[in-house]
Amino acid sequence: MPVPSPDKRGGFIAGLTTQHGKTDMGKNTSTTENTGTLKTRRPRLRKTDNRFSMLFGIWTVKTMLQAGKMMEVGDVLCKYNLDLITLKEVRWSGAFQIDKQNFTLYYSGATKQGPYGTGFMVAFKSQT
């Protein structure tokens, strides 16, 4: 599935959120890895307690008006094991919540269909 690169007006970025708990300074923990069009960032501090970690992504989707686009974004959410992905330029009208088997999509747009609109998708994950 092609994902636009960040330097072509769009893209997809994922990273770790701040975690609670003890920290220790590690060597080489501020590196940036680039794998294809997904850019991941490692935290500056290596955490010793990962119970509160959350992997998130940001994606400028340009439009979700195409058939199957919501499921495509849901597949990316599962493929990269993300907990939450924020979506820009959804281009849907109104404000709703859509529940699916693996995720819930929340979005808000203008009163009539047009540019703009934002949303976020939250993954359902089993506790292990």
Secondary structure as a PSIPRED ss2 file (coil, helix, strand):
# PSIPRED VFORMAT (PSIPRED V4.0)

   1 M C   1.000  0.000  0.000
   2 P C   1.000  0.000  0.000
   3 V C   1.000  0.000  0.000
   4 P C   1.000  0.000  0.000
   5 S C   1.000  0.000  0.000
   6 P H   0.000  1.000  0.000
   7 D H   0.000  1.000  0.000
   8 K H   0.000  1.000  0.000
   9 R C   1.000  0.000  0.000
  10 G C   1.000  0.000  0.000
  11 G E   0.000  0.000  1.000
  12 F E   0.000  0.000  1.000
  13 I E   0.000  0.000  1.000
  14 A E   0.000  0.000  1.000
  15 G E   0.000  0.000  1.000
  16 L E   0.000  0.000  1.000
  17 T C   1.000  0.000  0.000
  18 T C   1.000  0.000  0.000
  19 Q C   1.000  0.000  0.000
  20 H C   1.000  0.000  0.000
  21 G C   1.000  0.000  0.000
  22 K C   1.000  0.000  0.000
  23 T E   0.000  0.000  1.000
  24 D E   0.000  0.000  1.000
  25 M C   1.000  0.000  0.000
  26 G C   1.000  0.000  0.000
  27 K C   1.000  0.000  0.000
  28 N C   1.000  0.000  0.000
  29 T C   1.000  0.000  0.000
  30 S C   1.000  0.000  0.000
  31 T C   1.000  0.000  0.000
  32 T E   0.000  0.000  1.000
  33 E E   0.000  0.000  1.000
  34 N E   0.000  0.000  1.000
  35 T E   0.000  0.000  1.000
  36 G C   1.000  0.000  0.000
  37 T C   1.000  0.000  0.000
  38 L E   0.000  0.000  1.000
  39 K E   0.000  0.000  1.000
  40 T E   0.000  0.000  1.000
  41 R E   0.000  0.000  1.000
  42 R C   1.000  0.000  0.000
  43 P C   1.000  0.000  0.000
  44 R C   1.000  0.000  0.000
  45 L C   1.000  0.000  0.000
  46 R E   0.000  0.000  1.000
  47 K E   0.000  0.000  1.000
  48 T C   1.000  0.000  0.000
  49 D C   1.000  0.000  0.000
  50 N C   1.000  0.000  0.000
  51 R C   1.000  0.000  0.000
  52 F C   1.000  0.000  0.000
  53 S C   1.000  0.000  0.000
  54 M C   1.000  0.000  0.000
  55 L E   0.000  0.000  1.000
  56 F E   0.000  0.000  1.000
  57 G E   0.000  0.000  1.000
  58 I E   0.000  0.000  1.000
  59 W E   0.000  0.000  1.000
  60 T E   0.000  0.000  1.000
  61 V C   1.000  0.000  0.000
  62 K C   1.000  0.000  0.000
  63 T C   1.000  0.000  0.000
  64 M C   1.000  0.000  0.000
  65 L C   1.000  0.000  0.000
  66 Q C   1.000  0.000  0.000
  67 A C   1.000  0.000  0.000
  68 G C   1.000  0.000  0.000
  69 K H   0.000  1.000  0.000
  70 M H   0.000  1.000  0.000
  71 M H   0.000  1.000  0.000
  72 E H   0.000  1.000  0.000
  73 V H   0.000  1.000  0.000
  74 G H   0.000  1.000  0.000
  75 D H   0.000  1.000  0.000
  76 V H   0.000  1.000  0.000
  77 L H   0.000  1.000  0.000
  78 C H   0.000  1.000  0.000
  79 K H   0.000  1.000  0.000
  80 Y C   1.000  0.000  0.000
  81 N C   1.000  0.000  0.000
  82 L C   1.000  0.000  0.000
  83 D C   1.000  0.000  0.000
  84 L E   0.000  0.000  1.000
  85 I E   0.000  0.000  1.000
  86 T E   0.000  0.000  1.000
  87 L E   0.000  0.000  1.000
  88 K E   0.000  0.000  1.000
  89 E C   1.000  0.000  0.000
  90 V C   1.000  0.000  0.000
  91 R C   1.000  0.000  0.000
  92 W C   1.000  0.000  0.000
  93 S C   1.000  0.000  0.000
  94 G C   1.000  0.000  0.000
  95 A E   0.000  0.000  1.000
  96 F E   0.000  0.000  1.000
  97 Q E   0.000  0.000  1.000
  98 I E   0.000  0.000  1.000
  99 D E   0.000  0.000  1.000
 100 K C   1.000  0.000  0.000
 101 Q C   1.000  0.000  0.000
 102 N C   1.000  0.000  0.000
 103 F E   0.000  0.000  1.000
 104 T E   0.000  0.000  1.000
 105 L E   0.000  0.000  1.000
 106 Y E   0.000  0.000  1.000
 107 Y E   0.000  0.000  1.000
 108 S E   0.000  0.000  1.000
 109 G C   1.000  0.000  0.000
 110 A C   1.000  0.000  0.000
 111 T C   1.000  0.000  0.000
 112 K C   1.000  0.000  0.000
 113 Q C   1.000  0.000  0.000
 114 G C   1.000  0.000  0.000
 115 P C   1.000  0.000  0.000
 116 Y C   1.000  0.000  0.000
 117 G C   1.000  0.000  0.000
 118 T E   0.000  0.000  1.000
 119 G E   0.000  0.000  1.000
 120 F E   0.000  0.000  1.000
 121 M E   0.000  0.000  1.000
 122 V E   0.000  0.000  1.000
 123 A E   0.000  0.000  1.000
 124 F C   1.000  0.000  0.000
 125 K C   1.000  0.000  0.000
 126 S C   1.000  0.000  0.000
 127 Q C   1.000  0.000  0.000
 128 T C   1.000  0.000  0.000
